[in-house]
Amino acid sequence: MLLIPAIDLKDGHCVRLKQGDMDLATVFSEDPAEMALHWLKKGARRLHLVDLNGAFAGKPKNEAAIKSILQTVQDYAEEMGIDEIPVQLGGGIRDLDTIERYLDDGITYIIVGTAAVKNPGFLHDACGAFPGSIIVGLDAKDGKVATDGWSKMSGHEVIDLAKKFEGYGVESIVYTDIGRDGMMAGVNIEATVKLAQAVKIPIIASGGVHNLADVEALCAVQDEGIEGVICGRSIYEGTLDLASAQERADELTEGAQA
């Protein structure tokens, strides 16, 4: 089970939101690259970046901060003799040119969310053009998928879309329970397992992680097809220690690989 620290970018700063509300942003760092280095030193094997401004604007808005993070990750990997530390990015990615630019910059996985729901043809093209590099982000509330920075409900069922996108060749699915995101109310294990059982591709859980018990609960169902979990407010506010939690997850799942 891979624990993936989230670095949410708003106006060039590292923030956390509650239930996706931009008005409820807590700034945790003025220097996202320094925050990335902090999590790498804590043992992170992958990073999850979100361009929050981009998610709402429909186009990249924090590219300078993203490039700075990527340079920090690359320098750290070289220093530690690590071949690669994967970085995944979502938020405002709506065209193939943007995907290509980010991959050229050093992003490993591109997360397509709103565009996948609104324009499945774009997702299909992206998977064809950049095989192995596309992750779908499905953000849901009560089983229905939300779009546009969670501001709109689509009416689509999560599992129906997941099955459809699996056929396109997506690498994995980041599944977020909007109602729990940033609230530290515990992961929606039941819904996450249900989704993982419905498809053959890996699921990355997101939303609601509060403490070690949540990580242990996910480890217990990893065999259903859950490869990782994105950690946000819990690691920033200290209710979950990333280093010891990853160590515990390794014990429970016999080692995790990025």
Secondary structure, 3 states (H helix, E strand, C coil): CEEEEEEEEECCEEEEEECCEEEEEEEEECCHHHHHHHHHHCCCCCEEEEEHHHHHHCCCCCHHHHHHHHHHHHHHHHHHCCCCCCEEEECCCCCHHHHHHHHHHCCCEEEECHHHHHCHHHHHHHHHHCCCCEEEEEEEECCEEEECCCCEEEEEEHHHHHHHHHCCCCCEEEEEECCCCCCCCCCCHHHHHHHHHHCCCCEEEECCCCCHHHHHHHHHCHHHCEEEEEECHHHHHCCCCHHHHHHHHHHHHCCCCC
